[in-house]
Amino acid sequence: MTTAPNQAAAPSLPTPLVSAQQLIAARAGGLVPVIVDCGFDLADTAAGERAFAQGHVAGAVHAHLDRDLAGTKTGRNGRHPLPARADFAATLGRLGIAPDRHVVVYDAQGGMYAARLWWMLCWVGHRAVSVLDGGLQAWKDAGGAIEDGAARVVAAAPYPVAESLVRTVDADTLLESLGRVALLDARAGERFRGEVEPLDARAGHIPGARSRFFKDNLDATGRFRPASELRAAFDAFGAAPEQVVHQCGSGVTACHNLLAMEIAGLAGSALYPGSWSEWSSDPSRPVAVG
C-alpha cells in the first residue's frame, strides 16, 4: 500500500530501544503509544505507585511487578513466577494494550523492571514494544511532559495471545543441560559468589553459571551502552545466542541482559524464569559458590 502524495506517513518508533527525543517527536507527529511506567522497589513494594502519583510521563499507566507482571507464588516457583498467559492477557487489556498499539515501557531504575514487561510482551507475541532508553530521567532531561496523580486508563479487551517470540527454559531442563549451555547470571557479583544473600533460601549460584551483572549494560547516565560495546561484552562469553540461558534472582533483571543482547543484534537466547529464587528453594539442586 502506498501513501497518497498529500498524506503524511504515520510516525513510527524503533525497537527494542527508543530515545526520549524519538518518543517526543513521534507523539508530536500523531502516534499514540501505550506508555507503561514499571517503577518498583523490591524493598518497598508500594514505592513505584507512590512515585508514579508524584510524577510520570504524561499519559502513562502503571504496571506493578508483583500484581501485574508476576503470577501466584507457591514457595517453590520463585519470587516472581510468570503468570498464566490468560491472566497476563487480561492484565494487558486492563492497561489498554491491544495488538495494534505500540507500547513504550520505562522505569526510573535503569530499565531493570521495564525490561521485564518488554520481554513479557514478546512472550505473548507482541512485537511493537520499545524500552525508553534512560527512563524517566531521560524523559525529563529531554523536556518531555510530566503529569502527576492517577493514570487515565482506557481499557481494552484481553490481549489475544499469539505465539511467543522468545524462549524459556524450566528448572528440570536446565538441570539436565548444565555444562552444555552458557548460563549468565544477572545478579550483583557478591550475590553470585555467595558472599551475601538478602532475598533467597541459599547463597551462591547455579553450577556453571557465569556472572553478567545487568548494570554493566548501562553507561554513567543510565542509558544502554552502544550496540557494539554490548556485542563485544556478550561475544566474550564465547557462545552463540541460541546456546545462552539467562537467569538472575527471580527472572526480572535477567530480562535486562536479554534486552542488551537484542540491542547488540544477538537475539535468540532463552530465559530461565524461576531463576535463583526457584532453583535455591529445592535442596536437591546443586549450588556453587565463589
C-alpha positions, 0 to 999 in steps of 0.5 A: 500500500502506498501513501497518497502524495498529500498524506503524511506517513504515520510516525513510527518508533524503533525497537527494542530501544527508543530515545526520549527525543524519538518518543517526543517527536513521534507523539508530536507527529500523531502516534499514540503509544501505550506508555507503561511506567514499571517503577518498583522497589523490591524493598518497598513494594508500594514505592513505584505507585507512590512515585508514579502519583508524584510524577510520570510521563504524561499519559502513562499507566502503571504496571506493578511487578508483583500484581501485574507482571508476576503470577501466584507464588507457591514457595517453590516457583520463585519470587516472581513466577510468570503468570498464566498467559490468560491472566497476563492477557487480561492484565494487558487489556486492563492497561489498554494494550491491544495488538495494534498499539505500540507500547513504550515501557520505562522505569526510573531504575535503569530499565531493570523492571521495564525490561521485564514487561518488554520481554513479557510482551514478546512472550505473548507475541507482541512485537511493537514494544520499545524500552525508553532508553534512560527512563524517566530521567531521560524523559525529563532531561529531554523536556518531555511532559510530566503529569502527576496523580492517577493514570487515565486508563482506557481499557481494552479487551484481553490481549489475544495471545499469539505465539511467543517470540522468545524462549524459556527454559524450566528448572528440570531442563536446565538441570539436565543441560548444565555444562552444555549451555552458557548460563549468565547470571544477572545478579550483583557479583557478591550475590553470585559468589555467595558472599551475601544473600538478602532475598533467597533460601541459599547463597551462591549460584547455579553450577556453571553459571557465569556472572553478567551483572545487568548494570554493566549494560548501562553507561554513567547516565543510565542509558544502554551502552552502544550496540557494539560495546554490548556485542563485544561484552556478550561475544566474550562469553564465547557462545552463540545466542541460541546456546545462552540461558539467562537467569538472575534472582527471580527472572526480572533483571535477567530480562535486562541482559536479554534486552542488551543482547537484542540491542547488540543484534544477538537475539535468540537466547532463552530465559530461565524464569524461576531463576535463583529464587526457584532453583535455591528453594529445592535442596536437591539442586546443586549450588556453587559458590565463589 
